[in-house]
Amino acid sequence: MSNTLKFGGGIWATKEGSTLAYNDENNNYKPLPFTTTRNSIATRVNKQGLIEVVGNDIPRIDFKDSADGALLLENSATNLVTHSEDASQWLNVNEIITKDEIISPDGTLSADKFEFTGNGSIRPNTSQLTFIDNYVFSVFIKKGNSRYVTLQARFFTTSSTIGFDLDNATAESGGVIENYGNDWFRLSLTNNVTGDADRTGVFYVYLPNELGSMTSVSGNYAYVWGAQISEGSYVTSYIPTNGSTATRLADTANGSGNSEVFNDSEGVLFADISAFVGAGGGTRRIEVSNAVAASQYVRLQIANGDGSLYGIVNNGTQQFLFNATSFNATLSNKISLKYKQNDFSLFLNGFEVGSSNVGNTFANGILTQANFSSTLSEFYGKTKELGYYDTALTDLELETLTSYRSLNELVTELNLNTL
């Protein structure tokens, strides 16, 4: 089988405005770069496990969830907390703030200690914040002597309150706790506004002695860094601020390959990806297509909202479509879409989930580029690997391509619990 476009898989080469895919067919290395844009700084987790700021248009290879790295593409987001790393600028009740007490998740001495002297709270937003649809509140916390942390989003008639257990790294329903190493956790809650009366709210952090309680206990302390409050339906990469709000603009990566790379009569598009989805999150697409004729493509699509997976082949009219609804887009999934005259199939994590023996392919010279987007439908998520094969692989080859190589990989990637 001929893998004519290879991207990622633990091999990365980036520079401003470009991320390299390649073709090493016949031991003849051919660079096939994706044009990569983002007109702002952004952050990633580097190989050392530290949060790192990168410059405009620098592609982000993120190592938070994988030692091999993944291309991180995100939509635009704004951190509404004006002093994300300085808790002394936040509103607090019955607290002592000690600045720059310990090493933060970015490797600098910039994390603050906050200790309660009575029942109270700490509030990263000093004024009320207004949202259109959805909001996300997150903060980095390192345990001091308090096992529990509570986050709360409080609006006029409603509130969302989530308890976190730092000892067990667990969260109540609606919350997410992520391990950033060195005993740092990023705690977050995500919710939606319920009407005009509840579009404006404030956000709190408590250190109680019971899970989910809003009663902070005198003497309880923890370390805090990197607060973020933003519009949206999922937690994004951290956006640092220092005196004003800050916006990270959207990433794009498009235009790799040419007509010599892609076979119009048969081939396979492969991706090892996880996607950012949620209410109002938008449709996510990765495709091989024609640079001019937008209606001709081989496409992997993750639906808006519910995150179901589609494999679609369209040569001007739709030839193949299959919808895999038993699918968690937020986990790392290995997907392949095969097309050949009267021979189409979609494989997901080692299993064929859709096929058809009826349909046509493309006229010569149609397929010319690989994109992490389609019209108004950018792919936002993490890509560990993207590949294109210019022959239609066998079912056994497709099963092998999309399977996990070990039990440990299966457990880790699908977030399973071992017995």
C-alpha positions as CSV (number, residue, x, y, z in Angstrom):
1,M,0.0,0.0,0.0
2,S,1.3,3.5,-0.9
3,N,1.0,6.1,1.8
4,T,1.4,9.2,-0.4
5,L,0.6,11.8,2.3
6,K,1.9,11.4,5.9
7,F,1.4,13.9,8.6
8,G,2.2,13.6,12.3
9,G,2.6,10.2,13.8
10,G,5.2,11.5,16.2
11,I,7.2,13.2,13.3
12,W,6.7,17.0,13.3
13,A,8.3,19.9,11.5
14,T,6.9,23.4,11.9
15,K,7.8,27.0,11.2
16,E,5.9,30.2,11.0
17,G,2.9,29.7,8.7
18,S,3.6,26.1,7.9
19,T,3.3,22.5,9.2
20,L,5.0,19.8,7.2
21,A,3.3,16.7,5.8
22,Y,5.5,14.5,3.6
23,N,5.7,11.6,1.2
24,D,8.6,9.2,1.4
25,E,7.5,6.9,-1.4
26,N,10.4,5.2,-3.1
27,N,12.7,6.7,-0.5
28,N,12.3,10.0,-2.2
29,Y,11.3,12.6,0.5
30,K,8.8,15.1,-0.8
31,P,7.6,18.0,1.5
32,L,3.9,18.6,1.4
33,P,3.3,21.5,3.8
34,F,-0.1,22.7,5.3
35,T,-0.4,26.5,5.3
36,T,-1.0,27.3,8.9
37,T,-2.4,30.6,10.2
38,R,-3.4,32.2,13.5
39,N,-3.0,35.9,13.8
40,S,-2.3,36.0,17.5
41,I,-0.1,34.3,20.2
42,A,-1.4,31.1,21.8
43,T,-0.3,28.4,24.3
44,R,0.5,24.7,24.1
45,V,1.9,22.1,26.4
46,N,5.5,21.4,25.3
47,K,7.5,18.2,25.6
48,Q,8.6,19.1,29.1
49,G,4.9,19.2,30.2
50,L,5.0,23.0,30.6
51,I,2.5,25.5,29.2
52,E,4.3,27.6,26.7
53,V,3.4,30.7,24.7
54,V,4.1,30.6,20.9
55,G,3.9,33.5,18.4
56,N,1.6,34.4,15.6
57,D,1.1,31.7,12.9
58,I,3.3,29.2,14.8
59,P,1.6,25.8,14.6
60,R,1.0,24.2,17.9
61,I,2.2,20.7,18.5
62,D,0.7,19.9,21.9
63,F,2.1,17.1,24.1
64,K,-0.5,17.3,27.0
65,D,-2.2,14.0,26.1
66,S,0.4,12.3,24.0
67,A,4.2,11.8,24.1
68,D,4.1,11.8,20.3
69,G,2.3,15.2,20.2
70,A,-0.7,16.4,18.3
71,L,-1.5,19.4,16.1
72,L,-3.8,21.6,18.1
73,L,-6.3,23.6,16.2
74,E,-8.9,25.8,18.0
75,N,-11.5,28.4,17.3
76,S,-11.2,32.0,18.5
77,A,-11.7,32.6,22.2
78,T,-11.4,35.5,24.7
79,N,-10.3,35.2,28.3
80,L,-12.5,37.7,30.2
81,V,-10.4,37.6,33.4
82,T,-8.1,40.6,33.2
83,H,-5.4,39.4,35.6
84,S,-5.4,35.6,35.0
85,E,-2.2,35.0,37.0
86,D,-2.4,37.5,39.8
87,A,-4.9,36.5,42.5
88,S,-4.1,39.7,44.4
89,Q,-6.1,41.5,41.7
90,W,-9.2,39.3,42.2
91,L,-12.1,40.0,44.6
92,N,-11.8,38.1,47.8
93,V,-13.6,37.7,51.1
94,N,-11.7,36.5,54.3
95,E,-8.5,35.6,52.5
96,I,-4.8,36.2,52.6
97,I,-3.1,36.2,49.2
98,T,0.6,35.4,49.0
99,K,2.0,36.2,45.5
100,D,4.5,34.2,43.5
101,E,4.7,31.5,46.1
102,I,5.4,28.3,44.0
103,I,6.2,27.2,40.5
104,S,3.2,27.4,38.2
105,P,2.3,25.2,35.2
106,D,4.4,27.3,32.9
107,G,7.5,26.6,34.9
108,T,7.9,30.1,36.4
109,L,7.6,31.3,40.0
110,S,4.2,32.9,39.5
111,A,1.5,30.8,41.3
112,D,-0.2,32.4,44.3
113,K,-1.2,31.0,47.6
114,F,-4.7,31.8,48.9
115,E,-5.7,31.0,52.5
116,F,-9.1,31.6,54.1
117,T,-9.3,33.3,57.4
118,G,-13.0,32.6,57.7
119,N,-15.9,31.6,55.4
120,G,-15.4,33.4,52.1
121,S,-14.6,33.1,48.5
122,I,-12.2,34.3,45.8
123,R,-13.6,35.8,42.5
124,P,-11.4,36.1,39.4
125,N,-13.8,38.5,37.6
126,T,-13.9,41.8,39.4
127,S,-17.0,42.9,37.4
128,Q,-20.1,41.0,36.1
129,L,-19.6,39.3,32.8
130,T,-22.2,38.9,30.0
131,F,-22.6,35.9,27.7
132,I,-24.7,35.2,24.6
133,D,-25.1,31.4,24.9
134,N,-22.5,29.3,26.7
135,Y,-19.7,29.9,29.1
136,V,-16.6,28.1,30.5
137,F,-14.9,28.8,33.8
138,S,-11.5,27.2,34.5
139,V,-8.7,27.7,36.9
140,F,-5.4,25.9,37.8
141,I,-5.3,24.6,41.4
142,K,-2.6,22.8,43.3
143,K,-3.6,21.3,46.6
144,G,-2.4,22.9,49.9
145,N,-4.2,21.4,52.8
146,S,-7.7,21.4,51.3
147,R,-8.8,18.2,49.6
148,Y,-11.9,19.9,48.1
149,V,-12.4,22.8,45.7
150,T,-15.8,24.2,44.6
151,L,-16.3,26.3,41.5
152,Q,-19.5,28.3,41.1
153,A,-21.0,30.4,38.2
154,R,-23.8,32.6,39.8
155,F,-26.4,34.4,37.7
156,F,-29.5,36.3,38.6
157,T,-31.9,33.4,39.0
158,T,-29.6,30.4,38.4
159,S,-26.2,29.1,39.4
160,S,-24.0,26.2,38.5
161,T,-21.9,24.7,41.4
162,I,-19.4,21.9,40.9
163,G,-17.3,20.2,43.5
164,F,-13.8,18.7,42.9
165,D,-11.9,16.1,44.9
166,L,-8.1,16.8,44.4
167,D,-7.1,13.5,46.2
168,N,-9.0,11.4,43.8
169,A,-8.8,13.7,40.8
170,T,-12.6,13.6,40.3
171,A,-15.4,16.1,39.6
172,E,-19.1,16.2,40.2
173,S,-21.3,16.0,37.1
174,G,-20.8,19.0,34.8
175,G,-17.2,19.5,35.9
176,V,-13.9,18.5,34.3
177,I,-10.6,17.9,36.1
178,E,-7.4,17.6,34.1
179,N,-3.9,16.6,35.4
180,Y,-1.2,19.0,34.3
181,G,1.6,17.3,36.3
182,N,3.5,18.4,39.4
183,D,0.2,18.1,41.3
184,W,-1.4,20.8,39.3
185,F,-5.0,20.3,38.1
186,R,-7.1,22.4,35.8
187,L,-10.7,22.5,37.1
188,S,-13.5,23.7,34.9
189,L,-17.2,24.0,34.6
190,T,-19.2,24.6,31.4
191,N,-22.8,25.6,31.1
192,N,-25.3,27.6,29.0
193,V,-27.3,30.7,29.8
194,T,-31.0,30.1,30.3
195,G,-32.5,33.4,29.2
196,D,-32.1,37.1,29.1
197,A,-32.2,37.4,32.9
198,D,-29.3,35.0,33.3
199,R,-26.8,36.3,30.7
200,T,-24.7,38.2,33.3
201,G,-22.9,36.5,36.1
202,V,-20.0,36.2,38.5
203,F,-17.7,33.3,39.3
204,Y,-16.3,32.0,42.6
205,V,-13.8,29.6,44.1
206,Y,-14.2,28.0,47.5
207,L,-12.2,25.7,49.7
208,P,-14.6,23.7,51.8
209,N,-14.3,20.5,53.8
210,E,-17.1,18.7,52.0
211,L,-17.5,18.0,48.3
212,G,-19.6,20.6,46.5
213,S,-20.0,22.9,49.6
214,M,-19.8,26.6,49.3
215,T,-18.6,27.1,52.9
216,S,-14.8,27.8,52.9
217,V,-13.1,26.9,56.1
218,S,-10.7,29.1,58.0
219,G,-7.1,27.8,57.6
220,N,-7.8,26.0,54.3
221,Y,-5.4,27.0,51.6
222,A,-4.4,26.1,48.1
223,Y,-2.3,27.5,45.2
224,V,-3.9,29.1,42.2
225,W,-2.9,30.2,38.7
226,G,-4.3,30.8,35.2
227,A,-8.0,31.7,35.7
228,Q,-10.0,31.8,32.5
229,I,-13.6,32.7,31.8
230,S,-14.8,32.7,28.2
231,E,-17.8,32.3,25.9
232,G,-18.0,28.8,24.5
233,S,-19.1,25.2,25.0
234,Y,-15.8,23.5,25.9
235,V,-12.5,24.2,27.6
236,T,-9.8,25.7,25.3
237,S,-6.1,26.1,25.7
238,Y,-5.1,28.6,28.3
239,I,-5.1,32.3,27.3
240,P,-2.9,34.4,29.6
241,T,-3.9,38.0,30.5
242,N,-2.1,40.9,32.3
243,G,-4.3,43.9,32.9
244,S,-6.9,43.4,30.2
245,T,-8.9,40.7,28.4
246,A,-7.0,38.8,25.7
247,T,-8.2,37.0,22.5
248,R,-6.6,34.0,20.9
249,L,-7.6,33.9,17.2
250,A,-8.6,30.8,15.3
251,D,-6.1,28.3,13.8
252,T,-6.3,27.0,10.2
253,A,-4.3,24.4,8.4
254,N,-5.0,23.8,4.7
255,G,-3.7,23.1,1.2
256,S,-1.4,20.2,1.5
257,G,-0.7,18.1,-1.5
258,N,-1.5,18.3,-5.3
259,S,-3.0,16.1,-8.0
260,E,0.0,13.8,-8.0
261,V,-0.6,12.9,-4.4
262,F,-4.2,11.9,-4.7
263,N,-5.8,9.2,-6.8
264,D,-9.2,10.1,-8.3
265,S,-10.3,6.5,-8.9
266,E,-9.5,5.0,-5.5
267,G,-7.9,5.7,-2.1
268,V,-8.2,5.9,1.7
269,L,-8.3,9.0,4.0
270,F,-7.1,8.1,7.5
271,A,-7.1,10.3,10.7
272,D,-6.2,9.8,14.3
273,I,-8.1,12.7,15.9
274,S,-10.1,14.0,18.8
275,A,-12.5,17.0,18.2
276,F,-13.8,19.9,20.3
277,V,-17.6,19.6,20.1
278,G,-20.6,20.9,22.1
279,A,-23.7,23.0,21.8
280,G,-23.1,25.6,19.1
281,G,-19.6,24.2,18.6
282,G,-19.9,23.9,14.8
283,T,-19.4,21.1,12.3
284,R,-15.8,19.7,12.1
285,R,-14.4,18.6,8.8
286,I,-11.2,17.0,7.4
287,E,-11.2,16.3,3.7
288,V,-9.4,15.7,0.4
289,S,-11.0,17.9,-2.1
290,N,-10.7,20.0,-5.2
291,A,-9.2,23.5,-4.8
292,V,-11.9,25.1,-7.0
293,A,-14.9,22.7,-7.0
294,A,-16.1,22.7,-3.4
295,S,-18.7,20.0,-4.2
296,Q,-16.2,17.3,-4.8
297,Y,-14.5,15.7,-1.8
298,V,-13.7,12.7,0.4
299,R,-14.7,13.9,3.8
300,L,-14.6,13.0,7.5
301,Q,-17.2,15.1,9.3
302,I,-18.1,15.4,13.0
303,A,-21.6,16.9,13.5
304,N,-22.4,20.0,15.4
305,G,-23.6,19.4,18.9
306,D,-24.0,15.7,19.2
307,G,-20.5,14.9,17.8
308,S,-21.6,12.0,15.6
309,L,-19.3,10.9,12.8
310,Y,-20.0,11.0,9.0
311,G,-18.0,9.5,6.2
312,I,-19.0,11.2,2.9
313,V,-17.8,10.9,-0.7
314,N,-19.2,13.4,-3.2
315,N,-18.1,13.8,-6.8
316,G,-20.7,16.5,-7.5
317,T,-23.4,14.3,-6.3
318,Q,-23.3,12.3,-3.1
319,Q,-22.0,8.8,-3.7
320,F,-21.5,7.5,-0.2
321,L,-22.7,8.7,3.3
322,F,-22.6,6.8,6.5
323,N,-23.3,8.1,10.0
324,A,-21.7,6.5,13.0
325,T,-23.7,7.6,16.0
326,S,-22.0,5.4,18.6
327,F,-19.0,7.7,18.7
328,N,-17.3,9.9,21.3
329,A,-15.6,12.7,19.3
330,T,-13.7,14.0,22.3
331,L,-11.6,10.9,22.7
332,S,-8.8,9.9,20.3
333,N,-10.4,7.9,17.4
334,K,-8.7,6.2,14.4
335,I,-10.9,6.6,11.3
336,S,-10.5,5.5,7.7
337,L,-12.7,6.3,4.7
338,K,-12.2,4.1,1.6
339,Y,-13.5,5.0,-1.9
340,K,-13.4,3.0,-5.1
341,Q,-15.8,2.3,-7.9
342,N,-18.7,0.5,-6.3
343,D,-16.6,-0.1,-3.1
344,F,-16.9,2.3,-0.2
345,S,-16.4,1.8,3.5
346,L,-15.9,3.6,6.8
347,F,-13.8,2.0,9.6
348,L,-13.7,3.3,13.2
349,N,-11.2,2.0,15.8
350,G,-10.7,-1.4,14.2
351,F,-14.3,-2.1,13.0
352,E,-16.2,-1.5,9.8
353,V,-19.1,0.7,10.7
354,G,-20.5,1.4,7.2
355,S,-20.1,0.2,3.6
356,S,-21.7,0.3,0.1
357,N,-21.1,-1.5,-3.2
358,V,-22.8,1.2,-5.3
359,G,-21.2,4.5,-6.3
360,N,-18.8,6.3,-8.6
361,T,-15.5,8.1,-7.9
362,F,-13.9,11.1,-9.6
363,A,-12.8,12.4,-13.0
364,N,-9.0,12.7,-13.4
365,G,-7.4,15.7,-11.8
366,I,-10.2,16.5,-9.4
367,L,-8.6,15.7,-6.0
368,T,-5.8,18.3,-5.4
369,Q,-5.5,19.1,-1.7
370,A,-6.0,18.0,1.9
371,N,-7.6,20.5,4.3
372,F,-8.5,20.7,8.0
373,S,-11.6,22.6,7.0
374,S,-14.4,23.0,4.5
375,T,-16.5,26.1,3.8
376,L,-17.5,27.6,7.2
377,S,-16.6,24.2,8.9
378,E,-13.1,24.3,10.3
379,F,-11.7,21.2,12.1
380,Y,-11.0,22.2,15.7
381,G,-9.4,19.5,17.8
382,K,-6.2,17.5,18.1
383,T,-4.7,15.5,15.3
384,K,-2.1,12.9,16.1
385,E,-1.8,11.6,12.6
386,L,-3.3,12.2,9.1
387,G,-2.7,9.9,6.2
388,Y,-3.7,9.4,2.6
389,Y,-3.3,6.1,0.6
390,D,-3.6,6.2,-3.2
391,T,-5.0,2.6,-3.3
392,A,-8.1,1.1,-1.8
393,L,-6.8,-0.9,1.1
394,T,-8.2,-4.4,2.0
395,D,-10.6,-4.8,4.9
396,L,-7.8,-6.4,6.9
397,E,-5.4,-3.5,6.2
398,L,-8.1,-1.0,7.2
399,E,-8.8,-3.0,10.4
400,T,-5.1,-3.0,11.2
401,L,-4.7,0.7,10.3
402,T,-7.5,1.8,12.7
403,S,-6.8,-0.6,15.5
404,Y,-5.0,0.1,18.7
405,R,-1.5,-1.5,18.8
406,S,-1.6,-2.5,22.5
407,L,-4.0,-2.9,25.4
408,N,-2.3,0.1,27.1
409,E,-2.9,2.3,24.1
410,L,-6.6,1.2,23.9
411,V,-7.1,1.9,27.6
412,T,-5.4,5.3,27.5
413,E,-6.9,6.6,24.3
414,L,-10.5,5.6,25.1
415,N,-10.2,6.7,28.7
416,L,-11.2,3.2,30.0
417,N,-10.8,1.8,33.5
418,T,-8.6,-1.2,34.0
419,L,-9.9,-4.0,36.2
